[in-house]
Amino acid sequence: MELAGKRIILGLTGGIACYKAAELARGLTKAGASVQVVMTQAASQFITSITMQALTGRQVYTDQWDARVDNNMPHIDLTRDVDAILIAPCSANFISKLAHGACDDLLSTLCLARPAALPLMIAPAMNVEMWQNPATQRNVRQLKDDCIGILGPEAGEQACGETGMGRMLEPEQLLEEIIAAFQPKIMIGKRVLVTAGPTFEPIDPVRGISNLSSGKMGYAIARAAREAGAEVMLISGPTALATPHGVHRINVQTAEQMYDVVMSHIDAQDVFVAVAAVADWRIAKVSEQKLKKDEHGGFPQLQFALNQDILADVAALANKPYCVGFAAESEQLLRNGEAKRKKKGIPLLVGNIGHRTFGKDENELMLFDDNGHTHLPLADKQKLARQLIAEIARRTS
């Protein structure tokens, strides 16, 4: 569990987005965190403390004079043994309080009284006009100057019927942000480009050639790099995966498209991690119409052309980034992995037995470099991704 042993105060202020806080509390708890909910009176108009208590297994605090705390100082006691405070949703009114040091209820008072080293993050949620109001923007700038983390908001449809910036991030995005807050920032200042997923090589308008890659490992690496503080671009073949929050994603379909996008962005990158299962071949001449099985004797003659090798071409650049390749082998991983690393001319290659891991949430990796090979035992792909990013950060520092 990624938040095992972490103690988090989840603050709720007034707003319809309180319904998302229920799912967030559940997600934090499932990730192993101990969650203490503190609600304003305005938040109680949108969701009940009973609901939040049921989801977290802990009594909810709403009153700064709560007699359940022996010294009647919950604003002090609640913040002295926690790892982070997250206010979600955080209203325009509460942002103003934080920016000006105002404290007239339990939640605002405990934020002001928290130890200086205790991280405070907020997830703004409000009408688009309220978010864009110069007063709100001044207050947000002040919070950034005060080193308070601003998570979101994002644009979209709002409960009031209007559309624009002001929607609170989704619970799964906020969960990613909380997890990221506890990861070491070992890639700050680095720009990382990751390719992920399969490619799809069309035969005709309805058929094509692809492979079993789910993209999970590549997406996990993109997320881990962003958690570590890097600016991350993800170039993805066809997958059903959600984009890791904070990662810039470009979708492609074919190997040629992936090659073109990589080459158009590679000069600005510090690290290139080629995880995608790129097709070695494409159909030389794609049919403009669907091929009929009763033509060509039932067996159309397909002619193949060799795709360009993205990783090898990047590694051959004069001003190349640090290159990391992936090898999905079906046998002889040690022999084939090292041979591929030397052939590509790269400092680090990551190997696995592809058919055992495609589509699964777990993997095991073998890292090949000039010093030999290192085994990363079977584990969750996100855990392995963080280990790999740590290796890359060490080698590029």
N, C-alpha and C positions, 0 to 999 in steps of 0.2 A: 504494500500500500504506500503510495507516494507521499502521503502526509502523516504517516504513522508517528505518533508521539507529539505532533504539533498541536498547540492550543491557540484557537483563533476566536476573537470576538467578532461576531457578525452583527453589525448595526443596521437597523431598518428605519428609514425616515418615510414621510408621507408621500405616497405615489402609487399608481396602479401597478407599477412594476414590482410591488411587494410580492405578487404572486410568483414571480421568478425566484424570489429569495427562498421560497419553500423548496424548490428544486435544487437551488444552490446549496442550501443547508444539508439536504440529503446527499448531494454529491460530495461535499466536504467530509461528511461523516463516513461515507463508504470508502473514501480515500484514506481513512484512518485518523482524521483530525478529531479533536475534542472541540465542539462548537458551543460557545456561550452567546446566546442571542440577547441583544439589548435593543429595545424598541422605543421610539418616541410615541407620544400620544397620537400624533397624526398618523403614524404607521398603523396604529391599532384600529383606525377607521377602515383599513383595507384588508388586513389579515389579523387573525386572533393569535394571542400568545399561546393558546392551547395548541394550535396547529404547529407552531414552531417548537414548542416543548415536546410534542409527540415525535417530531422529526429528528430532534437532537438528543432527546433523553435527558435534557437538563431544564431546570426551571428558568423562565424568561424574566429578565429585569426590565422594568418600565419606569420606576420611580427612584429619584435620587435620595429619597428618605426611606428606602426599603429597610424594614426592621429585620429582615433575614440576615443582614450583615451585622455582626456583633457590635461593631463600633459605629454603625450607621454611616459608613463612608464607602459605599459601593464604588464611587467614582475613583477612589484610590485603590481599594482592594482588588477590583476586577482586572486592573491593568498591570498588576505587579507580577503576574506569573503566567503571561501569555507570550506568544511568538509574533502575532500580527493582529491588526485591527482592519477589518474591511467594512466600509459603509456601502450597502447595496440594497435598495436604491439610495442614492444621495440626491436630495432635492436641491433646487436653487437656493432655497432658504437656508438649508444646512451648509451648503458651500459658503454662503455669506457669513454664517457664524464662524466657520473654521478660519476663513480669511481674516476676520477681524478679532479673533480670540474671544468671541462672545460665548457664554455658557449659562443657559437658563434651564437645562434639563439634564438628566443623567447622561445621555449619550454625548452631548456637546461638552459636558464637564469632564467626563472621563477622557475624551480626546485631548482636552487642554492639559489634563493632569497626567497624561501618560509619560513614561520615561522617554527621554530624548532619543534613545536608541531603538525604541519600539516602532517598527514600520506601521505606517498608516496609509491605507489605500482607499480610494473612493470610486464608485461606479455611478457617474451622473445619470439622471433620468428625469427628463422634463420635456415640455413643449418646445418645438423648434425655435419659436420666437424668444422664449425665455433663455434658451441656450445661447442664442446669437446676441442677446442683449449686451451692450457694452459693459454694463455693471457685472454681469455674470462672467464675461471674458476677463475682466480685470481681476475678479476674485480667483478665477482658475489660474491665471498667471501668478498670483500671489502664492497660491498653494504649491505650484511647481517650484517657486523660489524657496518655499519652506520644506522642500523635499518630500511632499506628500504625493504618492503615486496616483495618477489620473488614468483610470481604466475606461476607455471609451470617451464619449458615447459613440454610436454609429447612426447612420442614416436609415430611414425606413418609415413605414406606416406607424402612426401613433394612435393611442387610444382616443384622442380628441378628434380623429378623422383627418388631421393634417399629415403631411409627409415632409421629412427632413431630418437634420441632425437632432439628437436628443434621446433616441432609444437606448435603454440600458443594454449593455452586452448580454448575450445569452448566457445562461448558467454554465454551460460547458466551456465557454470562452473565459469566463471569470475563474472557473476552476483551473484552467490552464495557467492563467495569470498568477494565481496564488501559488501553484506548484512552482512556476518559474521564479517567483520571488525568493524561493529557498535554494535555488541552484546557484553554484558559484559562477560569477561573471568573468569567465576566463577567455571570452572571445570578443570583448568590447573593442570596437574600432575595426573589426574584421568584416569583410564582405564575403559572403559564402553563396555559391551557386550550387544547387542540388538538382539532379535529374532523378525522376522517379516514375514507377509504373511501367506498363508495357508500351510498345508502339503497335499500331494497327496498319498493315499494308494492304490496301484495297486490291481486289481482283476485278470486281465489277461494282456497280452501284450498291449492291446489297451483301456482297461477300468480301472476306478478307482473311489475312493471315496474322495471327497474334500469338501470345503466349500466356502462361498462367500467373504472371506477376500481378500481385494485388496492389503494389505501391506502398504497402504498410511500412517497410523498412525505410524507404526513402523519405516518407512523410515524417516518420519518427526522427530521422536525422535532421530534417529541416526544423522541426520543433525544438530539438535539443540544441541546435546551433543558435536559434533565436533565444531560447532560455539562457544561454551562456552569454548573451549580449550582442551577438552578431546581427548584421543586417543581412537578411536571407531572401534569396530569390529561388523559387521552386518552379522548375519546368517539368510539367507532368503530362504523361500519356494518359489515355482514357482510364479513369478510376471513378469509384463512387465515394471516395474518401472526402471528408471535410478538410478544408485548408486550415493548417495550424494558425492560430490567431497571431497576427503581427507579421505573417510571412506573405511576401508578394508572389502570387502564383500566375504562371502563364500556361495555358492549356495548348497542347499540340496533339496530333494524331499519328503522323508518320515519322519514320526515322529522319527523312530529309527535313521535315519541319523542325524537329528537335535540333538537328544539326545547325540549321540556319539561325534559330533563336539563341542557342548557346554561343555561337560565334559572334553574334551581334552584341552580346553582353559580356563576353569573357574578359575583355580588356580591363574592365573595372573591378574584377574580382581578385580577392586574395587567396581563396580556397575554392577548388572545384571538386565536388564529390559526385562521381558518376555512378549512381545506383540503378538507374533505369535499365530494364531488360530490353535493349534496343535490338530490333530485328537485323540480322546480318544481311538479309536479302530482301528485295522488293520485286514486285511483278514489273517486268520491263515495259509492258504495254497494257495499261488498265483498260478494260473494255468499257465503252460508254454505255452499253446496254447490258442487262442481265444475261449471262450466258445460259443457254438452254441445254438441258441434259440430253435432249434428243438430237442435238447437233454435234458435229465432230466425233461421231461414233460413240457418244455418251461420255467421252473423256477429252475435255478441252486441253490443248497443249499450252502449258504455261511456261513462259520463258522468264528466267530470273536475272536480275541485275544486282551487283554488289553495292550495298550501302556504304557510305563513307564512315570511317571509324572516328567517332566523336572524341573519345578519350585520347586516342593516339595523336590525332591532329591538334588537340589542345596541348598535349604534353610536348609537341614539337614546336610550339610557338617560342619565339625569342623572348618575349616578356610573359612567360606563362605563370599562372597561379600554382599554388601547391596542389598537386593532383592526387586524388584518391580514387582508385577504381574498385569495382565489385566484380567478382567472378562467381556465377552460379553454376557449379559443376555437378555432373551426375555420378562421377567416379574419380578416383585418383586426385583428390583435392590438393594434397601437398605438392605433388609433381606438377599438376596443371596450373595451380595457383601461382607458384613461383615462376613458371615458364611464361605465364601471361603477364606478370609484373615486368619481367625483363623485356618482353616483346613490346609492351606499351611504352616502356621507358619512364615509369613513374616510381616515386619513392615509397608509396604505400598501396597495397592491394588487400582488399577484404574478401575472403572466400567463404563460401558455404555450399552445402549440398542442396541445390535449388529446389528439387522436387519434394524435399522434406519440409520446406519452410514456406513455399508459395501459399499465400492466403492465410497462414497461421499467425497467431499473436506472439509466438515464441520463436526463437532462433538461436543458433550458436555460430560463432564466427571464428575465423582464423586470419590473423593479421600477418601479412608478409612484408618484410622490408630487408634492407641490406644486412641486418643482423640475424636473419632467420625468420622464424614464425612464432607467434604468440596466440594461444588459444583463449577465447572468451567463452566460458561455458554457457550451456543452455539457460536462457533467461527471457523475460519479457523484452520485446523489441525496443520499447522505449528506454528500458534500463540499458540495453546494449548500445543504443544510439548515444546515450549520455557518456558511456565509457569510451566510445569511439571519438566523440567530440573532445573529450579530455585528452585522448592520445594525439589528436590533430593539434589541439591548442599547445600541448607540450612541445610538439615537433616544430611548430611555427612561431613560437615565442622568441 
